[in-house]
Amino acid sequence: MTDSASPRTKHADLTRPAVGEFARHELAFLGAPCGDIQRLAAALTAVLAPAGHRVGYVDADHASGDADAASTQSLLLQAGAYAELTDKIHFRRLDERRALDRFSQPDLLAGASLALVNGNHFRASHLIVLIDPRKSLAHKLDKLSNVQALVLAEGVAEVPEYLQAHLPNHHTLPRFALADVAGLAAWVQQWLAARQAPLRGLVLAGGLSQRMGADKGSLRYGPSGREQREAAAGLLAEVCQDVFVSCRAEQAAELPASLQPLPDTFLGLGPLGGILSAFRHDPNAAWLVLACDLPFLTADVLRQLVAGRQPTRLATAFQSPGSEFPEPLITIFEPRAYPELLRFLGLGYSCPRKMLINSDVVVLPTPAGEALRNVNTPAERAAAEQALG
């Protein structure tokens, strides 16, 4: 018999990432001829790309239709776009026959921090309405959802009455002239900044500590007398919205009451399992991941990491001491890193550093001193206890 109070569920209860049709952040332009939309997207890209934004552009093939639009196709890559996705109507670029859909589209622009979309052909989660007398939107009102701004073509001074009726908040929406690319680009950057993922902290304390012979997270260094996992959580609390401690399920009850456990749900994967479990808990946050075996770390070093954070990249890390590689266990992983970590796992790699080395990440200089000195063995523990008093 089954408990009627606990109905059987067929699938796991997962929190889904806030991904639009093509990317986490996307803006579709609707209401002007396709050529104008492409030129505006190219002009915006030319401003945004040098500022560090990886811009993707989505459009349909105009070779057999709008000749003016077709002639501008290459402008996007010339302007610095990260990628240009074109629906060739009968097949998709990359020459595969799979149709575009909301499950395959995000994969194609996985590396883009912003997708600009031709809204005449495709939907997106947010919209910029172009008001142009040559392209009435009266028959497309059902597409006008989540409108973020208005762009007025040359000679247009007022919003048409039918749009005023459909967009009761039109008077509060930002307005730009089509020629004011600089103003629109500045607004887009502000729009992106306002949507920066919140920063959560994660202490990695679920390892078996086989080399140490004792739980590294429960060790105590220095005059504070706090367990190392508690000390690490305290450092993260100074720069993060909230802090969790990654642990094995049987460890959760052993944690000090002040700590918030996050038991692993990806098992047998070492640190990667803790990181993926954190993203499963909240795939829309950025996670500052910190190993529990860094007793020399200071809050100032974490502030350096946060100050150097670039949300348009997959991650921000320090260069590991003594090597040219990023240090994966004191790193900010942005939400877009989640599917990339899973992709590497699917290829048979469980090392977070492997993803960082081969992805678009920021690597900051190694902090001065011994901030990243980790302690893994009894001999290293003895030396650390002596150095820290």
C-alpha positions, 0 to 999 in steps of 0.5 A, a space after each residue: 500500500 502507498 501513503 495517500 498523503 505522499 502521492 507518487 511522483 514520476 519525475 524528480 522535483 527539479 528547480 529549472 534554470 531561468 533560461 529564455 528561448 535562446 539564452 539566459 538574457 535575451 532581447 528581441 526586436 520587433 516592429 521594423 523591417 528585418 534589415 533595420 533590425 539587423 543593422 541595429 543589432 550590429 550597431 549594438 554589438 559593436 558597442 557591447 562586444 568591446 565592453 566584454 559582452 559575448 553577443 549572439 544574434 538570431 535571425 532567419 534566412 532572408 536570401 530568398 526574401 528581404 534582399 536588404 536584410 540578406 545583404 547585412 547578414 555578415 555585419 553581426 560577425 564583423 561587429 564582434 558577435 560571438 555567434 550568429 544563429 540563422 534558421 535557413 528555413 529548410 535546415 539549421 546552420 551547422 547543417 543539421 535537420 533538427 528543428 529549432 525548439 526551446 530545448 535545442 536553442 539554448 545549446 546553440 548559444 551556450 557561450 553567449 551572455 546576451 542573445 539579440 533576436 529578430 522578433 519578426 521571426 522568433 520569440 524571446 523572453 523579453 522584447 524591445 518594440 520598434 515603432 516604424 510606420 512601415 511595419 505595423 504591429 496591430 496584428 502582432 499584439 499577442 507577441 508583445 509581452 515583457 516589453 522592456 523598451 521602445 525604439 522610435 524610427 526616424 520621424 516618429 514622435 508618438 506611440 500609436 494609439 493601438 499600442 498605447 491601449 495594449 501597453 498601459 505602461 508605455 509612458 514609463 518604458 525607456 524610449 530611444 531614437 533608432 539612431 541613438 545606439 549609444 543610449 540604447 547600448 548603455 541601457 542594455 548594459 544597465 538592464 543586464 547589470 540589474 539581472 546579475 545573478 545573486 552570489 551564494 557561498 558554498 563550503 566544500 566539506 563533504 570529502 573523505 579526507 583520506 590523506 589527512 586521516 581526519 575530517 578536514 572540515 572539523 579541524 581547528 586552526 588559530 586562536 578562533 577555535 572554530 572548525 575549519 568549515 565554520 571559519 570558511 562559512 564565516 568568510 563567505 558570509 562577508 561577500 555572499 547573500 547566504 552560505 551553504 555547506 556541501 556535505 555527505 548526507 550522513 554529515 548533515 546532522 554533525 554540522 554546527 547549528 550555525 551552518 546550513 547543510 546542502 547534502 550532495 545529490 550528485 554522488 561519487 564525484 568529489 568536489 564536482 558533486 558538491 558544485 553540481 548539487 548546489 546548482 541543482 538547489 539553485 540553478 539561477 544563482 552564481 556560486 562562490 565555491 570554497 574548499 574547507 582546507 584553506 586556513 590561511 585564506 582571508 576575507 580580503 582575498 575573497 573580496 578581491 575575487 568578488 571585485 574581479 567577477 565578470 558575470 558575462 564569463 562562465 567563471 572567475 577564478 584565481 590562478 593556482 599557486 605554482 601553475 598557470 591553471 585556474 584554482 577551481 576550489 576558490 572560484 565563482 561559477 556563474 549560472 551558465 557554468 552549470 550546463 557546461 559542467 554537466 557537459 564535461 561530466 557527460 564527456 567523462 571528466 569529473 574535474 572542475 579545473 578541466 572545464 575552467 581550463 577549456 572554457 571562457 573564464 576569467 583568471 585573476 592573478 594569484 593572491 600574495 602570501 599564502 592565502 591559497 595554501 591548502 592543508 591535506 596531510 598530517 605534516 601540512 596540518 602540523 606546519 599550519 598549526 605552528 604558523 597560525 598559533 
